[in-house]
């Protein structure tokens, strides 16, 4: 993946309601009895005779469900780093208590998945109908074993994405009105107001969204991802690259990494991308004004869509803009 998404053009985000929301409301009020159904962002309805308990999910989605009190039996996607620590996408999951069916792109143990007797598969969706980290070569086998739910991670916004994850959690029996969730939502709303104020107070600050591999530097288009589109709506001003046909980013050689002027650089924090400390040997990186000024911050490229995990992301960007100097 080279630290970048590497997808085709993403269609406009959508989200079903109707029966799905009715099911969510009924389950959260009436307990975990009776038939269950949920309409996902493909417009497909997942159904079961009772609320699924044996859940398998993409790591980041599992982490969001955990924040609402819904635990999964197994995960797939970046979960454990090479030194055995939780990946950034694992959030507060206890990675020693979940079965890891795959930890890298293209890895998914179908035999172990089948043995678990899965009742629901949940993942993200960056491209219409493409299930994130579900390998194409084994997708048909995997989808035969349990109902599936896919939730948009692109061309939506953070609040919309959180709401969809909350809808799913509610349908699975979560108490979405709990004190923890309510407090986290209040913090999120305050953080959003702070970021809006910071962006308004420093309209001259330009932010570049970057991701690094050994050979290339990727500059992302803000409107294509839920996090940066939302920041843009709050007033943050981004560098706008000339993206490739896929629409997500522009690939730059390291010789051309200075093509765009930026005061702050947000760098992809995923384990698939090179981190800033690994780039110090690249002279062109060291010459960037934002790097010289120490105005490089992590970007949570694949947020965990709960209020608890998204509030700090907004706070950190607000702080970076508040403290930023015009350097480009």
C-alpha positions in Angstrom: 0.0 0.0 0.0 3.0 2.3 0.4 1.4 4.3 3.1 -1.4 5.5 0.9 -4.9 4.3 0.2 -4.4 3.2 -3.4 -8.1 3.0 -4.4 -10.3 3.8 -7.3 -12.6 6.8 -7.4 -14.9 6.8 -4.4 -18.6 7.4 -5.0 -20.6 9.8 -2.8 -21.2 8.6 0.7 -24.6 7.4 1.6 -26.3 5.9 4.6 -29.6 4.0 4.9 -32.0 4.7 7.7 -35.6 3.6 7.9 -35.8 0.0 9.0 -32.2 0.0 10.1 -32.7 2.9 12.5 -35.9 1.4 13.7 -34.0 -1.8 14.5 -31.3 0.2 16.2 -33.8 2.1 18.4 -35.7 -1.1 19.2 -32.7 -3.0 20.2 -31.2 -0.2 22.4 -34.5 0.2 24.2 -35.9 -3.3 24.3 -32.8 -5.5 24.8 -31.3 -8.1 22.7 -34.3 -10.2 21.7 -36.0 -10.9 18.5 -34.8 -10.5 14.9 -32.0 -8.1 14.0 -31.4 -6.1 10.9 -29.2 -3.2 9.8 -28.9 -1.4 6.5 -25.3 -0.5 5.8 -23.7 2.1 3.5 -23.9 -0.1 0.5 -27.6 0.0 0.9 -27.6 -3.7 1.8 -29.6 -5.0 4.8 -27.8 -7.5 7.1 -30.3 -9.7 9.0 -30.2 -12.3 11.7 -32.7 -14.2 13.9 -31.3 -12.5 16.9 -28.7 -9.8 17.7 -25.3 -11.0 16.6 -22.9 -11.7 19.4 -20.1 -13.5 17.6 -18.8 -10.4 15.7 -15.7 -10.2 13.5 -14.5 -6.7 12.4 -11.8 -4.7 10.8 -9.6 -3.5 13.6 -10.5 0.2 13.5 -14.2 -0.6 13.4 -13.8 -3.1 16.3 -12.1 -0.3 18.3 -15.0 2.0 17.7 -17.5 -0.6 18.7 -15.4 -1.2 21.8 -15.9 2.4 22.8 -19.6 1.9 22.8 -19.3 -1.3 24.8 -19.6 -3.8 22.0 -16.9 -6.4 22.0 -15.8 -8.5 19.0 -14.4 -12.0 18.9 -11.9 -11.5 16.1 -10.3 -8.7 14.0 -8.5 -8.3 10.7 -6.3 -5.4 9.6 -3.4 -3.6 11.4 -3.7 -4.8 15.0 -0.2 -5.6 16.4 3.1 -3.9 15.5 6.3 -5.8 14.9 7.3 -5.4 18.6 4.0 -6.9 19.7 2.4 -3.6 20.8 -1.1 -2.5 19.7 -1.2 -0.8 16.3 -2.6 2.8 16.3 -5.7 1.5 14.7 -6.5 -0.8 17.6 -7.5 2.0 20.0 -8.4 0.6 23.4 -8.9 -3.0 22.2 -7.2 -5.6 24.3 -5.3 -7.2 21.4 -4.5 -10.3 23.5 -8.2 -11.1 23.9 -9.2 -11.1 20.3 -8.3 -13.5 17.5 -6.3 -11.8 14.8 -7.3 -13.3 11.4 -4.9 -11.0 9.5 -2.5 -8.2 10.4 -1.5 -6.9 7.1 -3.0 -6.1 3.7 -4.1 -9.3 1.8 -4.0 -11.5 5.0 -7.2 -13.1 6.2 -7.4 -16.6 7.7 -10.6 -17.9 6.2 -10.3 -21.3 8.1 -10.0 -19.6 11.5 -12.9 -17.3 10.5 -15.1 -20.3 9.7 -14.2 -22.1 13.0 -15.3 -19.0 15.0 -18.9 -19.5 13.7 -19.2 -15.8 12.9 -22.6 -14.1 13.1 -21.6 -10.7 11.6 -18.7 -9.3 9.7 -18.1 -5.5 9.8 -15.6 -3.4 8.0 -15.0 0.0 6.4 -15.5 1.1 2.8 -13.3 3.5 0.9 -14.6 2.6 -2.5 -18.2 1.7 -3.3 -18.9 -2.0 -2.5 -15.2 -2.7 -1.7 -14.8 -4.2 1.8 -11.7 -2.8 3.5 -9.0 -5.5 4.2 -11.3 -8.3 2.9 -9.1 -9.9 0.2 -10.7 -10.1 -3.2 -9.4 -13.6 -3.8 -11.2 -15.0 -0.7 -14.1 -12.5 -0.5 -16.8 -14.8 -1.8 -15.9 -17.6 0.7 -15.8 -15.1 3.5 -19.1 -13.4 2.7 -20.9 -16.8 2.5 -20.2 -17.5 6.2 -22.0 -14.5 7.8 -24.0 -11.3 7.1 -21.8 -8.3 6.5 -21.9 -4.6 7.2 -19.7 -1.9 5.4 -19.5 1.7 6.6 -18.1 4.6 4.6 -14.7 5.9 5.5 -14.4 8.2 2.5 -16.4 11.1 1.1 -18.3 11.4 4.3 -17.4 13.5 7.4 -16.3 12.6 10.9 -19.7 13.4 12.5 -21.6 11.4 9.9 -19.2 8.4 10.2 -19.4 8.5 14.0 -23.2 8.5 13.8 -23.2 5.4 11.5 -20.9 3.5 13.9 -23.1 4.6 16.7 -26.2 3.4 14.8 -24.6 0.0 14.4 -23.5 -0.2 18.0 -27.0 0.7 19.1 -28.5 -2.1 16.9 -26.1 -4.5 18.6 -27.3 -3.5 22.1 -25.0 -0.6 23.1 -26.2 2.1 25.4 -25.5 5.1 23.3 -26.9 7.5 25.9 -24.5 6.4 28.6 -22.5 8.9 30.6 -19.3 8.0 28.9 -20.7 8.4 25.4 -22.4 11.7 26.3 -19.3 13.1 27.9 -17.2 12.2 24.9 -19.7 13.8 22.6 -19.6 17.0 24.6 -15.8 17.0 24.4 -16.0 16.4 20.6 -18.3 19.3 20.1 -16.1 21.6 22.2 -13.0 20.4 20.2 -14.8 21.2 16.9 -15.7 24.7 18.1 -12.0 25.2 19.1 -10.8 24.0 15.7 -13.2 26.3 13.9 -12.0 29.3 16.0 -8.4 28.4 15.4 -8.8 28.2 11.6 -10.7 31.5 11.6 -8.1 33.3 13.6 -5.2 32.1 11.3 -6.6 32.1 7.8 -3.1 32.4 6.4 -2.0 28.9 7.6 -1.9 26.2 4.9 -1.9 22.5 5.9 -0.5 19.7 3.7 -1.7 16.1 4.1 1.2 13.8 3.5 2.1 10.1 3.6 5.6 8.8 3.0 7.1 5.7 1.5 10.8 5.0 0.7 10.4 6.2 -2.9 7.4 8.5 -2.9 5.7 11.3 -1.0 1.9 11.3 -1.3 0.0 14.6 -1.0 -3.7 13.9 -0.3 -6.8 15.8 -1.4 -8.6 16.9 1.7 -12.2 16.5 0.4 -11.7 12.7 -0.2 -11.4 11.6 3.4 -13.8 11.9 6.3 -11.3 13.6 8.6 -9.8 16.2 6.3 -13.1 17.0 4.6 -14.6 17.7 8.1 -11.6 19.9 9.0 -12.1 21.7 5.7 -15.8 22.3 6.6 -14.6 23.8 9.9 -12.4 26.3 8.0 -9.0 24.7 7.8 -7.2 25.6 4.6 -5.4 22.7 2.8 -2.9 22.4 0.0 -4.7 21.1 -3.1 -2.6 18.6 -5.1 -3.1 17.6 -8.7 -4.4 14.1 -7.9 -4.0 11.0 -10.0 -6.9 9.2 -11.7 -7.9 7.5 -8.5 -8.6 10.9 -7.0 -7.1 10.6 -3.6 -3.6 11.9 -3.8 -0.6 13.1 -6.0 2.6 11.1 -5.9 5.8 13.1 -5.7 9.3 12.0 -6.0 11.5 13.0 -3.0 13.3 15.4 -5.4 9.9 17.2 -5.8 8.7 17.1 -2.3 8.8 20.9 -2.0 6.3 21.4 -4.8 3.7 22.8 -2.5 4.0 25.5 0.1 2.7 24.4 3.5 3.0 25.8 7.1 1.9 22.6 8.8 2.3 19.0 7.5 0.0 16.3 8.8 1.8 13.0 8.3 0.0 9.6 7.9 0.4 7.8 11.3 -0.4 4.3 10.0 2.2 1.5 10.4 2.2 1.1 6.6 3.7 4.6 6.2 7.2 5.9 7.0 7.1 8.2 10.1 8.9 11.6 10.2 11.8 10.3 12.3 12.6 7.9 9.4 12.8 10.7 6.9 15.7 12.7 8.4 18.1 11.1 5.9 16.2 12.7 3.0 17.7 16.2 2.4 14.6 17.5 0.6 12.4 16.6 3.6 14.7 18.5 6.0 14.5 21.6 3.8 10.7 21.9 3.9 9.7 25.1 5.9 7.3 23.2 8.0 9.9 20.7 8.9 12.5 23.3 9.8 9.9 25.1 12.0 8.9 21.9 13.8 5.4 22.1 12.5 4.9 18.5 11.5 2.1 16.6 13.3 0.6 13.1 13.0 -2.5 12.5 11.0 -4.9 9.8 12.1 -5.5 8.7 8.5 -8.0 6.0 9.5 -9.9 7.4 12.6 -11.6 5.2 15.1 -15.1 6.6 14.7 -16.2 7.2 18.2 -16.5 10.6 19.9 -13.9 9.4 22.4 -11.2 8.8 19.8 -12.1 11.7 17.4 -12.2 14.5 20.0 -8.4 14.4 20.6 -7.8 14.5 16.8 -9.6 17.8 16.6 -7.9 19.2 19.7 -4.5 18.3 18.4 -5.0 20.0 15.1 -6.6 23.1 16.8 -3.5 23.4 19.0 -1.2 23.0 16.0 -2.9 25.8 14.2 -3.1 28.0 17.3 0.7 27.7 17.7 1.7 27.7 14.0 3.8 30.4 12.4 3.5 31.4 8.8 6.6 29.8 7.3 5.8 28.9 3.7 
